[in-house]
Amino acid sequence: MRAIRINEFGGPEVMKLEEVERPVPASDEILVKVYASGVNPVDWVIRNGANEHLRPFLTLPMTLGWDAAGVVEETGSEVTTFSKGDAVYGVPNFPGNGSYAEYCVAKAAQFALKPESIGFNQAAGVPLAALTAWTGMFEYGKLQPGQRILIQGASGGVGGFAVQFAKAKGAYVIGIASTDNLDYIRQLGADEVIDYKTQQFEDLIEDIDVVLEASPNRDNIERMKAVSILKDGGIFVSVNTDHPFNDEIIEAINSKNAKAELSANQPRQEWLAEIAQLIDDGKVKVFVNKVFPLEQVAEAHRESETWHVRGKLVLEIRNEDE
């Protein structure tokens, strides 16, 4: 089968299209015939090998990609939730061989039936970003209907899903983005928008129940501002798990009887199923910015690395009609 592999860490040029053996699913895994793969920042962070938090878990050579939509080709002996031919979406084993390939294997518990109302290309843009938003807000942030949430980086892949999920669950949503993206996050359902280029959010809002740091910035000054607008007992959640909280932030959190949580993505089948239902019910939209053929993976990475992508980037492995 064809797969995009790296044999060394580096820039986009280290990704090579190679012929490799098709993987075989373990007893609790499924083999997925991949139609499309999402492109996420974690893909190129791993590709360049510069993240010391992830580096110990990586073994070369490896296939990139941790966002897949496709059809079940084979099931392990213990798998009862899927049958051959099921259209599915989910997260391949991390950091094992990923979804930039014609086939991938994954724990069955990390996949669910694909939303029926969207195609494979759109579905491939959902799992990783959506689960990151879901884990952060609901597992760590404990977001409840009627609560007020501030979402930093609201126009990005994670932030865009976070805005929609929070609204679907009855929260009051305040989104931070750049000037060009304010209308976009209004369309996603944000009740208030703040332009980080011209406005200081810490002067405009207070008594926030949950802050979700979905921005790529690793900035302790911005974190202190976010903590300052939390209500007593509030929760600050960051998806930037490679950037621990420093002593100043922990002290500020404790002074408010609040919590600070680093939210690691949890790829749960039941959450993917609920997300699929929200999509099919029309409560959540999937915005795909651009679709690339597998051979143009380097171009997709370069675009992702600008940090200025609205919506999702996707690699098309197979045509939807195949």
FENFENUR-V137382 format. One record per run of one state. SS is the DSSP state (~ for helix, > for strand, _ for the rest). FROM is the first residue (numbers start at 1). TO is the last residue. If there is no record, write none. Layout:
{{SS/FROM/TO} {SS/FROM/TO}}
This chain:
{{_/1/1} {>/2/6} {_/7/11} {~/12/14} {>/15/19} {_/20/28} {>/29/39} {_/40/40} {~/41/48} {_/49/51} {~/52/55} {_/56/61} {>/62/63} {_/64/67} {>/68/75} {_/76/86} {>/87/90} {_/91/100} {>/101/101} {_/102/102} {>/103/107} {~/108/110} {>/111/113} {_/114/119} {~/120/124} {_/125/126} {~/127/140} {_/141/147} {>/148/152} {_/153/156} {~/157/168} {_/169/171} {>/172/177} {_/178/178} {~/179/188} {_/189/191} {>/192/195} {_/196/200} {~/201/204} {_/205/207} {>/208/213} {_/214/219} {~/220/228} {_/229/229} {>/230/238} {_/239/246} {~/247/255} {_/256/258} {>/259/262} {_/263/268} {~/269/280} {_/281/287} {>/288/293} {~/294/304} {_/305/311} {>/312/316} {_/317/322}}
